[in-house]
Amino acid sequence: MAALVTYAIKLTATPEVVTEIDLDALRAVELDDRGIVDANQITSYFNYVNRIVDGLGVELEESW
């Protein structure tokens, strides 16, 4: 889990510096390439959606 969190934070904050070394760290904890792609897509999707929401000033409903 720690390797995934580290990767997600780096992909979110500084995607331009993600390298093969970061992917090797995920492989070292037995994540296969499909799992790495899934982690990348999920992280990227949440970043994308959050930037849309933040950029448009969308506020959550009180029930959330």
Stockholm file with secondary structure:
# STOCKHOLM 1.0

chainA/1-64         MAALVTYAIKLTATPEVVTEIDLDALRAVELDDRGIVDANQITSYFNYVNRIVDGLGVELEESW
#=GR chainA/1-64 SS CHHHHHHHHHHHHCGGGCCHHHHHHHHHTTCCHHHHHHHHHHHHHHHHHHHHHHHHTCCCCTTC
#=GC SS_cons        CHHHHHHHHHHHHCGGGCCHHHHHHHHHTTCCHHHHHHHHHHHHHHHHHHHHHHHHTCCCCTTC
//
